[in-house]
Structure formats: structure tokens, C-alpha cells
């Protein structure tokens, strides 16, 4: 258990569960643990994802890599939504799924990631049409680059791009963001800014928002 989770578990009603969400068993064990501990699920936040720069181009991405990406980025949310749905229907709860601007900003440099996120957003919209009339709201959040370990961790996006380009990490990040169109705000989104948006969408204050997708990207997307 990470120190942050341990701190939360010690101070609040937080139940950390170690599970491999790339597997059916891992997803089912997580939802079952939540139901056993809290009596049900009121809100499901699907926040699992991985992106690996494909510096060798499309032809270098193997079937195994495609399947790994689709399993983690798409099927984890499909499985978690399915497992939690009976409880969510009772609670008239909410599903908020973290997608990406790459769902509608295709990027050949992360071709399997962008395809998986497009599928994830489409799945969420379709699910919303089925379950919103039953009282379960489903929405998605589409962040642009976020200041997390996915970008800045050891071996993350920044390191991989820098190595491929033969430049330092800061230059690699600047050039990658510029190639996507650049931030209007001049900076990455912060994790807590995404969390605040998720919290709003899960709350009763967003009680009539369903089947919607919300971009939070510092103005990276320039089109309507």
C-alpha cells in the first residue's frame, strides 16, 4: 500500500484494495470489496490508463501491445461498470470515466492509446443511453496532458520521447506539446483540477448531466 493511501485509510473511511484491473478477477474483487465494506457503490470512477509512445511507428506496435492497451484502457472500465451496475442502480448513482483528448485528437505517436480512448468515450456514451433512464448517470472527462507520473515519472512519456529525439526531457515535452497545438494557459493540467471536475460530475449538483464529455486541457484543443 502506498504511503498516501495508508494516510487516507488511517484518517478517513478509505479501503485500499490491491487488484490487477487488467483482469476480470481483479475488477470483480475490487467491486466486491467495496460492496462488502460500504454496503454498495454510489459512485464509480474509472481512472485506469496507460500510454506508451510508439516511436517506431504503427508497424512496430504488436498484437500483444494492442491487446494490452485495449484491455487496460477500455475493458477495465467495461468490466468495472458491469460489476458495479447492480449496486449503482439501487443507489441511483453515477459513473465518471477518465478518457482523454486523444479520443478525438488522434495521435499516431500513441496510436493504440488514442484508439482505446476513442472506444472508451463511445462505450460510455452508449452506456449512458441505456442506464440514464434507470437513474444512473454516465459521463466522461477528457484531460489533456496532466502533471503526473505518466508524463514525468521515470521511464514515462517525457523520458521515452526525449530518448527517441536525442534531447533533454524539458525540450522533449515542449516539442511534444507544441506539436499537439500548445496550451492556451501555458501549462499542464494538475491532477487535483481533474479530481475537482470528477467530484462535481459525481455530485447531485450535476444531477441532470448525463452522457456528456468534459474537456480539461488548458486550451490544447483549438477547435469547437
C-alpha positions in Angstrom: 0.0 0.0 0.0 1.4 3.4 -0.9 2.0 5.9 1.8 -0.7 8.3 0.5 -3.3 5.5 0.6 -2.1 4.4 4.0 -2.6 8.0 5.3 -6.1 8.3 3.8 -7.1 4.9 5.2 -5.9 5.9 8.6 -7.8 9.2 8.6 -10.9 8.6 6.6 -13.3 5.8 5.6 -11.0 4.6 2.8 -10.5 1.0 1.9 -7.4 0.4 -0.3 -7.7 -2.8 -2.3 -4.7 -4.3 -4.3 -6.1 -5.7 -7.5 -5.0 -6.1 -11.1 -7.6 -4.2 -13.1 -6.4 -5.7 -16.3 -8.1 -8.9 -15.3 -11.7 -9.9 -14.7 -10.9 -11.3 -11.3 -9.1 -8.1 -10.2 -12.1 -5.9 -11.2 -14.6 -8.2 -9.6 -12.6 -8.3 -6.3 -12.4 -4.5 -6.1 -16.2 -4.0 -6.6 -17.0 -6.9 -4.2 -14.7 -5.4 -1.5 -16.4 -2.0 -1.8 -19.9 -3.6 -1.6 -18.8 -5.7 1.4 -17.3 -2.8 3.3 -19.7 0.0 2.5 -22.9 -1.8 1.6 -22.9 -0.7 -2.0 -21.4 1.5 -4.7 -22.8 5.0 -5.1 -20.1 6.4 -7.5 -17.7 4.5 -9.8 -14.7 6.5 -11.2 -12.9 4.6 -13.9 -9.4 6.0 -13.8 -7.1 3.4 -15.2 -4.9 4.1 -18.2 -1.5 3.7 -19.8 0.1 5.3 -22.7 3.4 4.3 -24.3 4.9 6.4 -27.1 5.2 4.3 -30.2 8.4 5.8 -31.5 8.8 3.1 -34.1 5.5 4.0 -35.8 2.4 2.0 -36.4 4.1 -1.1 -37.9 6.1 -1.5 -34.7 3.1 -2.0 -32.5 2.5 -5.7 -31.9 -0.8 -7.5 -31.4 0.2 -8.1 -27.8 0.7 -4.4 -27.2 -2.6 -3.6 -28.9 -4.4 -6.1 -26.7 -2.7 -4.9 -23.5 -3.7 -1.3 -24.2 -7.3 -2.2 -25.1 -7.6 -4.5 -22.1 -6.3 -1.9 -19.6 -7.7 1.3 -21.0 -11.1 0.0 -22.3 -12.0 -3.3 -20.8 -11.1 -2.4 -17.2 -13.9 0.3 -17.4 -16.3 -2.0 -19.2 -15.8 -4.7 -16.5 -15.9 -2.3 -13.6 -19.1 -0.7 -14.9 -20.7 -4.1 -15.4 -19.7 -5.3 -11.9 -20.9 -2.2 -10.1 -24.1 -1.6 -12.1 -26.4 -3.7 -9.9 -25.4 -1.6 -6.9 -25.4 1.7 -8.8 -29.0 1.0 -10.0 -30.1 0.6 -6.4 -28.3 3.8 -5.3 -29.3 5.7 -8.5 -25.6 6.5 -8.6 -23.1 7.8 -11.1 -20.2 6.6 -13.3 -17.4 9.1 -14.2 -14.8 7.7 -16.6 -11.5 9.3 -17.3 -11.0 9.3 -21.1 -8.6 11.7 -22.9 -8.5 14.4 -25.5 -6.9 11.7 -27.7 -10.4 10.2 -28.0 -11.0 13.0 -30.6 -7.4 14.1 -31.2 -5.8 11.1 -33.0 -2.1 10.9 -32.5 0.0 8.3 -34.4 2.7 8.6 -31.7 0.3 6.8 -29.3 -1.9 5.1 -31.9 -3.1 2.2 -29.7 -3.8 4.6 -26.8 -5.8 7.0 -28.9 -7.9 4.2 -30.3 -8.6 2.8 -26.9 -9.7 6.2 -25.6 -12.0 6.8 -28.6 -13.6 3.4 -27.8 -13.9 4.3 -24.1 -15.7 7.5 -24.8 -18.0 5.8 -27.3 -18.8 3.0 -24.8 -19.6 5.5 -22.1 -22.0 7.4 -24.3 -23.7 4.2 -25.3 -24.0 3.0 -21.8 -25.4 6.3 -20.7 -28.3 6.0 -23.2 -29.2 2.6 -21.6 -28.8 3.4 -17.9 -29.5 7.1 -17.5 -33.3 6.4 -17.8 -32.8 4.0 -15.0 -31.2 6.6 -12.7 -27.5 6.0 -13.3 -25.7 9.0 -14.9 -22.7 8.2 -17.0 -20.2 10.9 -18.0 -16.6 11.2 -19.2 -13.8 13.6 -18.6 -11.2 14.2 -21.3 -8.0 15.6 -19.9 -5.1 16.8 -22.0 -1.6 16.2 -20.6 -1.7 16.1 -16.8 1.3 16.6 -14.5 1.5 13.0 -13.3 4.0 10.2 -13.4 2.6 9.1 -16.7 4.4 12.0 -18.2 7.1 12.8 -15.7 7.8 9.5 -13.9 11.0 7.5 -14.5 10.5 5.9 -17.9 7.4 7.9 -18.6 6.3 9.8 -21.7 8.8 12.5 -21.2 11.8 10.2 -20.9 10.7 8.0 -23.8 10.2 11.0 -26.1 13.5 12.6 -25.0 15.4 9.4 -25.7 13.9 9.0 -29.2 14.5 12.6 -30.0 18.0 12.8 -28.5 17.2 15.8 -26.4 16.6 16.6 -22.7 13.3 15.9 -21.0 12.2 19.6 -20.9 12.8 20.1 -24.6 11.1 16.8 -25.5 8.0 17.8 -23.5 7.9 21.3 -25.0 8.2 20.0 -28.6 5.6 17.2 -28.0 3.1 19.7 -26.6 3.8 22.2 -29.4 3.2 19.5 -32.0 -0.3 19.0 -30.5 -1.1 22.7 -30.7 0.2 24.0 -27.4 -1.6 25.1 -24.2 -3.6 28.3 -24.1 -2.9 28.5 -20.4 0.8 27.7 -20.8 0.9 24.7 -18.5 -0.1 21.1 -17.9 -3.4 20.4 -16.0 -2.9 19.5 -12.4 -4.3 16.2 -11.0 -6.4 18.0 -8.4 -8.1 20.0 -11.2 -9.2 16.8 -12.8 -10.4 15.5 -9.5 -12.5 18.6 -8.8 -14.3 18.1 -12.1 -14.9 14.4 -11.4 -16.2 15.3 -7.9 -18.7 17.8 -9.4 -19.9 15.4 -12.1 -20.5 12.7 -9.4 -22.4 15.0 -7.2 -26.0 15.9 -7.1 -25.1 19.4 -8.3 -24.7 17.7 -11.7 -27.9 15.8 -11.4 -29.1 16.5 -14.9 -25.8 16.0 -16.7 -25.7 12.6 -18.4 -23.9 11.2 -21.5 -21.6 14.3 -21.6 -17.9 14.6 -22.1 -15.9 17.4 -20.5 -12.5 18.6 -21.8 -9.9 19.8 -19.3 -6.8 20.5 -21.3 -5.5 24.1 -20.7 -6.9 25.1 -24.1 -4.9 22.5 -26.0 -7.9 21.7 -28.3 -8.4 24.8 -30.5 -11.5 23.6 -32.5 -15.2 23.7 -31.5 
